[in-house]
Amino acid sequence: MITIAIKHGLSIMEVLQIACNEEEILEIATQLKITSYDASYDYFAKTKELRLIT
């Protein structure tokens, strides 16, 4: 039962790539003085008009 739930969850996920967005992500990282890893979450939250909750 858990396996089915996990498979379903993964099937509806959207995988986002940072390719072609590196400059914007690095700019956010520099402005906010955070890692590029953290900045990528900020970038995608803004571009997808989503609330980022950490």
C-alpha positions as CSV (number, residue, x, y, z in Angstrom):
1,M,0.0,0.0,0.0
2,I,2.8,2.4,0.9
3,T,4.6,1.6,-2.3
4,I,1.5,2.5,-4.4
5,A,1.2,5.8,-2.5
6,I,4.9,6.6,-3.1
7,K,4.7,5.7,-6.8
8,H,1.6,7.9,-7.2
9,G,3.3,10.8,-5.4
10,L,6.4,10.5,-7.7
11,S,4.2,10.3,-10.8
12,I,2.6,13.7,-10.2
13,M,5.8,15.5,-9.3
14,E,7.4,18.0,-11.7
15,V,11.1,17.9,-11.9
16,L,12.7,21.3,-12.4
17,Q,16.1,21.8,-13.9
18,I,18.4,24.8,-13.2
19,A,19.8,24.6,-16.8
20,C,19.5,28.1,-18.5
21,N,18.6,29.7,-15.1
22,E,22.0,29.7,-13.5
23,E,22.6,33.4,-13.9
24,E,19.3,34.4,-12.2
25,I,19.9,31.8,-9.4
26,L,23.4,33.1,-8.8
27,E,22.2,36.7,-8.7
28,I,19.6,35.7,-6.1
29,A,22.3,33.9,-4.1
30,T,24.5,36.9,-4.1
31,Q,21.8,39.4,-3.2
32,L,20.4,37.3,-0.4
33,K,23.9,36.0,0.7
34,I,22.7,32.4,0.5
35,T,23.9,29.3,-1.3
36,S,23.0,28.7,-4.9
37,Y,21.2,25.5,-3.7
38,D,18.9,27.6,-1.5
39,A,18.6,30.3,-4.1
40,S,17.3,27.8,-6.7
41,Y,14.3,27.1,-4.4
42,D,13.7,30.8,-4.1
43,Y,14.0,31.3,-7.9
44,F,11.5,28.5,-8.7
45,A,9.0,29.6,-6.1
46,K,9.0,33.1,-7.6
47,T,8.8,31.9,-11.2
48,K,6.0,29.5,-10.5
49,E,4.3,32.0,-8.2
50,L,4.4,29.7,-5.3
51,R,4.8,30.3,-1.6
52,L,8.2,29.0,-0.4
53,I,7.9,27.4,3.1
54,T,11.1,26.3,4.8
